[in-house]
Amino acid sequence: MDKVVASTAEAVADIGAGSSLAVGGFGLCGVPIKLIDALLEQGADGLTTISNNCGVDDAALGVLLYAGRIAKTISSFVGGNKELARLYLSGQLDVELTPQGTLAERLRAGGCGIPAFFTPTGVGTMVADGGIPVRYDADGNVTLVSEPKETRDFGGQDFVLETALTADFALVRAAVGDRHGNLVFHESARNFNPLCGMAGTITIAEVERLVEPGEILPESIHLPGVFVQRVVEVGAEGKDIEKRTTRPRPAAPQEA
């Protein structure tokens, strides 16, 4: 039951070339940065990543992208990453675009053992009809496009069939975790982390603070330990803010 490993290097040691990874985070919020850095050092390549976005320029999953380790990404947002655009348009990276809510539900369905589901999102667009470029060649020509998906009428409304997503490994980051793998995510860092953790065959969690079993109230657990195979404590250092927005401080009141 003790799922704690000594280091991030040990935690990712068996991720092999060609593995699929479900990676938590949204922008730079809740990203398992220490596990990603360890995977960069480990050297696995030809990876397929499933994530809301593929990092930003040279940060989060962007470090694997810049190193040429990612062969395909399944994402809902690819803006803000110039290297991804370059690799995609030059034929060096496959990109499967999926609406954000659909991506979340595909991961949740995978974690629950549900093979597919119908959703109204994407009906009447290329999401359902097919034709979204997945792969280009070196000359910028489209060589692979998305396939049409089944649509069906339910109660007079059309829905499109979407398949579930699972991954060989999931990488997530939690604020608190115990030795049994129960995890608590802090506020918006909860984002895609529980869903990715559910969808991984082997889920690896980096936690800022490790506690003993029983210290987390059952009703406070966001991802139960049944979904988690490895836990590594990394501390709170190293987190970054993608876009810092501030306002001027109000002027101090003048004394009479």
C-alpha positions in Angstrom: 0.0 0.0 0.0 3.0 2.4 0.4 3.2 3.9 -3.1 6.0 6.4 -2.4 9.1 6.3 -4.5 12.3 8.0 -3.7 12.8 10.3 -6.7 11.2 11.6 -9.8 13.8 9.7 -11.8 12.7 6.4 -10.3 9.1 7.3 -10.8 9.5 7.7 -14.6 12.2 5.1 -15.2 10.0 2.6 -17.0 8.3 5.1 -19.4 9.5 3.8 -22.7 9.8 5.1 -26.2 6.4 5.4 -27.9 4.4 5.5 -24.7 1.2 7.5 -24.4 0.9 10.0 -21.5 -2.1 11.7 -20.0 -0.7 14.9 -18.5 -2.5 17.1 -16.0 -2.4 20.9 -16.0 -3.9 23.9 -17.7 -1.4 26.3 -19.2 1.2 26.3 -16.4 -1.3 25.7 -13.6 -1.1 22.3 -11.9 1.5 20.9 -14.4 3.7 18.0 -13.1 6.8 20.0 -13.9 9.2 17.8 -11.9 8.1 14.6 -13.6 8.3 16.2 -17.0 11.9 17.4 -16.2 12.7 13.9 -15.1 11.3 12.4 -18.2 13.3 14.8 -20.3 16.5 13.6 -18.5 15.4 10.0 -18.9 15.3 10.3 -22.7 12.1 8.5 -23.8 11.0 9.7 -27.2 8.2 9.1 -29.8 5.7 10.0 -27.1 2.0 10.7 -27.5 0.7 13.3 -25.0 -2.9 13.8 -24.0 -3.3 17.2 -22.4 -5.3 20.4 -22.5 -2.4 22.0 -24.2 1.2 21.0 -25.0 2.9 23.4 -22.7 4.1 26.9 -23.6 7.4 27.8 -25.3 10.1 25.9 -23.5 8.0 25.3 -20.3 5.9 22.4 -19.0 5.4 19.9 -21.9 7.2 22.5 -24.1 10.5 21.2 -22.8 9.8 17.7 -24.3 8.5 19.4 -27.4 11.6 21.4 -27.9 13.7 18.3 -27.4 11.9 16.5 -30.1 10.4 13.8 -27.8 6.8 14.2 -28.7 5.5 12.6 -31.9 1.7 13.3 -31.4 -0.4 15.4 -29.2 -4.1 15.1 -28.4 -5.1 18.6 -27.1 -7.8 21.2 -27.1 -5.6 24.3 -27.3 -2.3 24.7 -29.2 -2.0 28.5 -29.2 0.8 30.2 -27.4 3.4 27.7 -28.4 5.4 28.7 -31.5 7.5 25.5 -31.5 4.3 23.4 -31.7 3.1 25.3 -34.7 6.5 24.9 -36.4 6.7 21.2 -35.8 3.0 20.7 -36.8 3.2 22.7 -40.0 6.5 21.1 -41.1 5.3 17.5 -40.7 7.2 16.7 -37.5 4.3 16.4 -35.1 0.8 15.0 -35.4 -1.9 17.0 -33.7 -5.4 15.7 -32.9 -7.6 18.6 -31.9 -10.6 18.0 -29.7 -13.0 20.4 -28.0 -12.0 21.1 -24.4 -15.1 19.7 -22.7 -15.0 16.7 -25.0 -11.4 16.1 -24.1 -12.3 16.2 -20.4 -15.1 13.7 -20.9 -13.0 11.4 -23.1 -10.5 11.1 -20.2 -13.2 10.7 -17.6 -14.9 8.0 -19.7 -11.6 6.2 -20.2 -11.0 6.2 -16.4 -14.6 4.8 -15.8 -14.3 2.1 -18.4 -16.9 3.7 -20.7 -15.7 3.1 -24.3 -17.6 6.0 -26.0 -20.4 8.6 -25.5 -22.5 11.0 -27.6 -22.2 14.8 -27.2 -23.8 17.7 -29.1 -20.4 19.5 -29.2 -19.0 19.6 -32.7 -22.1 18.6 -34.6 -22.2 20.3 -38.0 -18.5 21.2 -37.9 -15.3 19.5 -39.0 -15.1 17.9 -35.5 -18.0 15.6 -36.6 -17.6 15.7 -40.4 -13.9 15.1 -40.5 -11.2 16.9 -42.5 -9.2 18.6 -39.7 -5.5 18.4 -40.6 -3.7 15.9 -38.4 -0.4 15.8 -40.3 1.5 17.9 -42.8 4.5 17.0 -44.8 7.8 19.0 -44.9 6.4 21.1 -47.8 3.3 22.1 -45.9 0.8 19.8 -47.6 -1.9 18.0 -45.6 -1.2 14.3 -45.6 -3.7 13.1 -42.9 -7.0 14.5 -41.8 -9.5 13.5 -39.1 -12.1 10.9 -39.9 -15.8 11.5 -40.0 -17.6 10.5 -36.8 -21.0 8.8 -36.3 -23.9 11.1 -35.5 -27.2 10.1 -34.2 -30.5 11.8 -33.4 -31.7 11.7 -29.8 -35.0 13.4 -29.0 -34.8 15.5 -32.1 -31.2 16.7 -31.5 -28.1 15.5 -33.3 -25.2 14.2 -31.3 -21.7 13.0 -32.3 -20.0 9.9 -31.1 -16.7 10.4 -29.3 -14.4 7.6 -28.1 -12.8 7.4 -24.6 -9.1 8.1 -24.0 -6.7 6.1 -21.9 -2.9 6.3 -21.6 0.0 4.0 -20.7 1.0 6.5 -18.1 -0.5 9.5 -16.4 1.5 12.4 -14.9 -0.3 14.6 -12.3 0.6 17.2 -9.7 -1.2 17.5 -6.4 -0.9 19.8 -3.4 -1.2 17.0 -0.9 -0.9 13.2 -1.2 -0.7 10.3 1.2 1.3 7.1 1.0 -1.8 5.3 -0.3 -2.0 7.6 -3.3 -5.0 9.7 -2.2 -4.6 13.2 -3.7 -5.9 16.7 -3.0 -5.5 19.4 -5.7 -5.3 23.1 -4.8 -8.1 25.2 -6.3 -7.7 25.7 -10.1 -4.8 23.2 -10.2 -7.5 20.6 -10.0 -8.3 21.2 -13.7 -7.4 18.1 -15.8 -5.4 16.4 -13.1 -8.1 14.0 -11.7 -9.3 13.1 -15.2 -5.8 12.3 -16.4 -5.1 10.4 -13.2 -8.2 8.3 -13.9 -7.2 7.6 -17.5 -3.7 6.3 -16.9 -2.8 2.6 -16.7 0.0 3.7 -14.4 -0.6 7.0 -12.7 2.4 8.9 -11.2 1.7 11.8 -8.9 4.1 14.4 -7.8 2.9 16.0 -4.5 4.0 19.2 -2.8 3.4 17.7 0.6 3.3 14.1 1.6 1.2 13.1 4.6 0.4 9.8 6.4 -2.7 7.7 5.6 -5.7 9.0 7.5 -4.5 12.6 7.6 -6.7 13.5 4.6 -10.4 13.5 5.3 -12.2 11.1 3.0 -14.5 13.8 1.8 -11.6 16.0 0.9 -10.0 13.5 -1.5 -10.2 14.6 -5.2 -8.6 11.5 -6.7 -8.7 8.2 -4.7 -5.6 6.2 -4.4 -7.1 3.3 -6.3 -6.2 5.3 -9.5 -2.6 6.1 -8.4 0.3 3.7 -8.5 3.3 6.0 -7.6 3.7 9.0 -5.4 6.8 11.2 -5.1 7.2 14.3 -2.9 8.7 17.3 -4.8 7.9 20.4 -2.6 6.4 23.6 -3.8 9.4 25.2 -5.6 9.7 25.7 -9.3 6.1 26.7 -10.2 5.7 29.6 -12.6 2.9 31.9 -13.7 2.1 31.8 -17.5 0.8 35.4 -17.8 1.1 37.7 -14.8 -1.6 40.3 -14.6 -1.5 43.0 -11.9 -3.1 46.3 -11.2 -1.5 49.3 -9.5 -1.7 49.4 -5.8 -4.0 52.1 -4.4 -2.3 55.2 -3.2 -1.8 55.2 0.6 -4.2 57.6 2.4 -2.6 61.0 3.2 -2.3 61.7 6.9 -4.1 64.8 8.1 
